[in-house]
């Protein structure tokens, strides 16, 4: 049985859940509440020293890193395939998954904490929040995330460099618009791990009431996301796993943050 350690709001965990669902695979979940600090538990750190989710355990194989996990699942369980059939398509797919890991994911972490999660973790109280922030390993989302998260939780959208992260996020929506003007899906004519990798990041903006970043001027991204939402796998794996209180936080605090996010976009 596949064992998945995951959390509802984790974009990386959502990517793996979506891959499992698209392949029709059964799995057993272990829910790690990363906004309460459960990822810092000693037993979990033995599975994932970075103290992040997801972690996949398959028989005697333990895997971290969502992109690696998704490719592993596609190789071990090849039907239906989630990679393009041609070499050029697979290369395009991997260029997207590489960019997600290296650029889009760190930007998503910054924007999510600046707009919403900083308010959620504040409910831990002064001592709980201090412990939460201190527990992040030196090497986590990025090499600088330990200190960067403290800065963003403290300063929100006023933290230095946030405007740059928002602009980077926006630039990838524009790259998606270009790719989708040439193909039905971002890496070609079939759904691939590139699309699956991008879905949670677009959905994160949607959950924070920031869909205007594509609905106003990016018709190809708009149609792509509507098609994604119509798939049977979307709601169970992207929305239903997010606790109601967290869904409310993302929507409420995201909406409150949107005017400033929009201002920063217009200024960039």
C-alpha positions as CSV (number, residue, x, y, z in Angstrom):
1,X,0.0,0.0,0.0
2,X,1.2,3.5,-0.8
3,X,1.6,5.7,2.3
4,X,1.4,9.4,1.8
5,X,2.3,12.0,4.5
6,X,0.6,15.2,3.5
7,X,-1.3,18.3,4.5
8,X,-4.4,20.0,3.0
9,X,-2.8,23.4,2.2
10,X,0.5,22.0,0.9
11,X,0.8,22.7,-2.8
12,X,3.4,19.9,-3.1
13,X,1.2,17.4,-1.4
14,X,-1.7,18.4,-3.6
15,X,0.4,17.7,-6.6
16,X,1.1,14.1,-5.4
17,X,-2.6,13.5,-4.5
18,X,-3.6,14.7,-7.9
19,X,-1.1,12.3,-9.6
20,X,-2.4,9.4,-7.5
21,X,-6.0,10.2,-8.4
22,X,-5.3,10.6,-12.1
23,X,-3.8,7.1,-12.0
24,X,-6.6,5.7,-10.0
25,X,-4.2,4.5,-7.2
26,X,-5.2,3.6,-3.7
27,X,-3.2,5.1,-0.9
28,X,-3.2,5.5,2.9
29,X,-2.8,9.0,4.2
30,X,-1.0,10.3,7.3
31,X,-2.1,13.9,7.9
32,X,0.7,16.2,9.1
33,X,-0.6,19.6,10.2
34,X,2.2,21.8,9.1
35,X,0.6,25.0,10.5
36,X,0.6,23.5,14.0
37,X,4.2,22.3,13.6
38,X,3.6,18.5,13.4
39,X,6.2,18.3,10.7
40,X,8.9,18.9,13.4
41,X,8.0,15.7,15.3
42,X,11.2,13.6,15.7
43,X,9.6,10.5,14.1
44,X,8.6,12.5,11.0
45,X,12.0,14.2,10.7
46,X,13.5,10.7,10.3
47,X,11.4,10.3,7.2
48,X,11.8,13.9,5.9
49,X,14.7,15.8,7.4
50,X,13.6,19.0,5.7
51,X,10.4,18.9,7.8
52,X,8.1,19.4,4.8
53,X,5.4,17.4,3.1
54,X,4.8,15.3,1.2
55,X,6.7,12.1,1.9
56,X,5.8,8.9,0.0
57,X,6.5,5.4,1.4
58,X,6.1,2.5,-1.0
59,X,7.2,-0.8,0.5
60,X,10.9,-0.2,1.4
61,X,11.2,3.0,-0.7
62,X,10.9,6.4,1.1
63,X,10.8,9.4,-1.2
64,X,10.7,13.2,-0.6
65,X,10.3,15.9,-3.2
66,X,7.0,16.0,-4.9
67,X,8.3,16.2,-8.5
68,X,10.4,13.1,-7.9
69,X,7.5,11.3,-6.2
70,X,5.2,12.1,-9.2
71,X,7.8,10.8,-11.7
72,X,8.3,7.7,-9.6
73,X,4.6,7.0,-9.6
74,X,4.4,7.5,-13.3
75,X,7.2,5.0,-13.9
76,X,6.0,2.3,-11.3
77,X,2.4,2.6,-12.4
78,X,2.6,3.5,-16.1
79,X,-1.1,3.5,-17.0
80,X,-2.4,6.0,-17.7
81,X,0.8,7.8,-18.7
82,X,1.3,11.3,-17.4
83,X,4.3,12.1,-19.6
84,X,4.2,13.1,-23.3
85,X,4.9,10.3,-25.7
86,X,7.6,12.2,-27.6
87,X,11.1,13.3,-26.3
88,X,10.4,17.0,-27.1
89,X,7.2,16.9,-25.1
90,X,8.9,15.2,-22.2
91,X,11.6,17.9,-22.3
92,X,9.0,20.7,-22.2
93,X,7.3,18.9,-19.3
94,X,10.5,18.7,-17.3
95,X,11.4,22.4,-18.0
96,X,8.1,23.2,-16.4
97,X,8.5,20.9,-13.4
98,X,12.1,22.3,-12.9
99,X,10.8,25.9,-13.0
100,X,8.0,25.0,-10.5
101,X,10.5,23.6,-8.0
102,X,13.2,26.3,-8.4
103,X,11.2,29.5,-8.9
104,X,7.4,29.2,-8.5
105,X,7.4,27.1,-5.3
106,X,9.5,29.5,-3.2
107,X,7.5,32.4,-4.5
108,X,4.3,30.6,-3.5
109,X,5.5,30.0,0.0
110,X,6.4,33.7,0.4
111,X,3.1,35.0,-1.0
112,X,0.9,32.5,1.0
113,X,2.6,33.4,4.3
114,X,2.6,37.1,3.6
115,X,-1.1,37.1,2.6
116,X,-2.7,34.4,4.8
117,X,-0.6,31.9,6.8
118,X,1.0,34.6,8.9
119,X,-2.5,35.2,10.4
120,X,-3.2,31.5,10.9
121,X,0.0,30.7,12.7
122,X,-0.4,33.8,14.9
123,X,-3.2,31.9,16.6
124,X,-0.5,29.6,18.1
125,X,0.1,32.4,20.6
126,X,3.5,34.2,21.2
127,X,5.3,31.1,22.6
128,X,3.8,28.7,20.1
129,X,4.6,31.0,17.2
130,X,8.2,31.5,18.4
131,X,8.6,27.7,18.7
132,X,7.0,27.2,15.2
133,X,9.4,29.6,13.6
134,X,12.5,28.4,15.4
135,X,11.7,24.7,14.5
136,X,12.1,25.3,10.7
137,X,15.4,23.5,9.7
138,X,18.2,25.6,8.3
139,X,17.7,23.9,5.0
140,X,14.1,23.7,4.1
141,X,12.0,25.2,1.3
142,X,15.1,27.2,0.4
143,X,18.5,27.7,2.1
144,X,17.3,31.0,3.5
145,X,13.7,29.9,4.5
146,X,14.4,29.6,8.2
147,X,15.0,33.4,8.6
148,X,12.9,34.4,5.6
149,X,9.8,32.9,7.1
150,X,10.3,34.9,10.3
151,X,10.6,38.1,8.3
152,X,7.5,37.5,6.2
153,X,5.4,36.4,9.2
154,X,6.5,39.6,10.9
155,X,6.1,42.1,8.0
156,X,3.7,40.5,5.6
157,X,3.4,42.2,2.2
158,X,5.8,44.9,3.5
159,X,8.6,42.4,3.8
160,X,11.5,43.2,1.5
161,X,11.4,41.3,-1.8
162,X,7.7,40.3,-1.7
163,X,6.9,42.5,-4.8
164,X,9.6,40.6,-6.7
165,X,8.0,37.2,-5.7
166,X,4.6,38.4,-6.8
167,X,6.0,39.6,-10.1
168,X,7.7,36.2,-10.6
169,X,4.4,34.4,-10.0
170,X,2.7,36.6,-12.5
171,X,5.4,36.0,-15.1
172,X,4.7,32.3,-14.9
173,X,1.0,32.8,-15.6
174,X,2.1,34.8,-18.7
175,X,4.4,31.9,-19.7
176,X,1.5,29.5,-19.2
177,X,-0.6,31.8,-21.5
178,X,2.0,31.5,-24.2
179,X,2.3,27.7,-23.9
180,X,-1.4,27.2,-23.9
181,X,-1.8,29.3,-27.0
182,X,0.3,26.6,-28.9
183,X,-1.0,23.4,-27.2
184,X,-4.1,22.1,-25.4
185,X,-2.0,21.5,-22.3
186,X,1.1,23.3,-21.1
187,X,3.7,20.7,-22.4
188,X,1.7,19.4,-25.5
189,X,-1.6,17.9,-26.5
190,X,-2.1,15.6,-23.5
191,X,-2.4,16.2,-19.8
192,X,1.0,15.7,-18.2
193,X,2.9,16.1,-14.9
194,X,3.6,19.7,-16.0
195,X,-0.1,20.5,-15.8
196,X,-0.5,18.6,-12.5
197,X,2.5,20.4,-11.1
198,X,1.0,23.8,-12.0
199,X,-2.6,23.2,-10.8
200,X,-2.0,23.6,-7.0
201,X,-0.2,27.0,-7.6
202,X,-3.0,28.4,-9.7
203,X,-5.5,27.0,-7.3
204,X,-3.7,28.7,-4.4
205,X,-4.3,32.1,-6.0
206,X,-7.9,31.1,-6.6
207,X,-8.4,30.1,-3.0
208,X,-7.0,33.5,-2.0
209,X,-9.5,35.3,-4.2
210,X,-6.8,36.4,-6.7
211,X,-8.2,34.8,-9.9
212,X,-8.1,38.2,-11.5
213,X,-4.4,37.6,-12.2
214,X,-5.6,35.4,-15.1
215,X,-9.3,36.0,-15.7
216,X,-8.9,39.6,-16.9
217,X,-6.2,39.2,-19.5
218,X,-5.2,35.5,-19.9
219,X,-8.0,33.6,-21.7
220,X,-5.9,30.5,-22.3
221,X,-5.0,30.1,-18.7
222,X,-8.7,30.8,-17.8
223,X,-9.9,28.0,-20.1
224,X,-7.2,25.7,-18.9
225,X,-8.1,26.1,-15.2
226,X,-11.8,25.7,-16.0
227,X,-11.1,22.4,-17.7
228,X,-8.9,21.3,-14.8
229,X,-11.7,22.1,-12.3
230,X,-14.2,20.0,-14.3
231,X,-12.0,16.9,-13.9
232,X,-13.3,14.4,-11.4
233,X,-9.9,14.5,-9.6
234,X,-9.8,18.2,-8.9
235,X,-12.3,18.8,-6.0
236,X,-11.5,15.7,-4.0
237,X,-7.7,16.2,-4.1
238,X,-7.4,20.0,-4.2
239,X,-10.3,21.4,-2.2
240,X,-11.8,18.7,0.0
241,X,-8.5,18.0,1.9
242,X,-8.2,21.6,3.0
243,X,-9.9,22.1,6.5
244,X,-12.8,24.5,6.4
245,X,-11.2,26.9,8.8
246,X,-8.1,27.1,6.6
247,X,-10.2,27.5,3.5
248,X,-11.9,30.4,5.2
249,X,-8.5,31.9,6.2
250,X,-7.1,31.7,2.7
251,X,-10.2,33.3,1.3
252,X,-10.7,36.0,3.9
253,X,-7.1,37.1,4.3
254,X,-6.4,36.6,0.6
255,X,-9.2,39.0,-0.3
256,X,-8.0,41.5,2.3
257,X,-4.5,41.3,0.8
258,X,-5.6,41.5,-2.9
259,X,-5.7,45.3,-3.2
260,X,-2.1,45.6,-2.1
261,X,-1.0,42.6,-4.3
262,X,-2.8,44.3,-7.2
263,X,-1.0,47.6,-6.5
264,X,2.4,45.8,-6.4
265,X,1.6,44.1,-9.7
266,X,0.7,47.4,-11.3
267,X,3.9,49.0,-9.9
268,X,6.2,46.3,-11.2
